[in-house]
Amino acid sequence: MTILESNDKELRQLIFQKPKVIVKFTDENCPICKQLHPKFNLLSTAPEYEGITFVRMNAKENPVSSKEVKLTGTPFFAIYREGKLVDCGIAATEQELRKMLQALL
């Protein structure tokens, strides 16, 4: 699946349209964000996560969503199920990211 680029307004609609959503909040100056980028892309196409919508957002450009999830740094991930925030936090490794994805399955 293609990773969707989103913003504050679009995310509100998206989390109600898609049953399972993971959002990666990034910052262009974050080295871990850059390091995790290929893994996030790869996981978005993995068959085991087929029903999950993968979204990327710039943390600085989307203050409403960043505040809602109580963003504490980047890369910060938020997972939504049927419009509700299920979990959120910083994930710096593929293993941590997979653990968050498992919560959506």
C-alpha positions, 0 to 999 in steps of 0.5 A: 500500500502507498503511504499517504501524506496527510495534514491536520484536516485530512487526518480527521476524515481519514481516521473515520474512513479507514478502520485501522490507521498508523500515523508517523509524525516526522521531522526533516531534521530527525536522523532516526526518522530518516533511518526508519523511513525505509522500514516504514515503507516496507511494512506498508506493503507487507501482507500481514499489515494489508488492512492498515492504512499507513500515513505520514505527517510533518510534526511541525506543520500539523500542530493540532494532530501533534497536540492531540497525541501529545507528541514528545519527539520524533519519530512519533507514531499514533495508531487509530482504530475506527476513529479512536486513538488506541496508542501512541509513542516514540518508536525508534526501531523496526521491532518497536514499530511492529509491536505497535502494528500488532496492536491494530491486528 
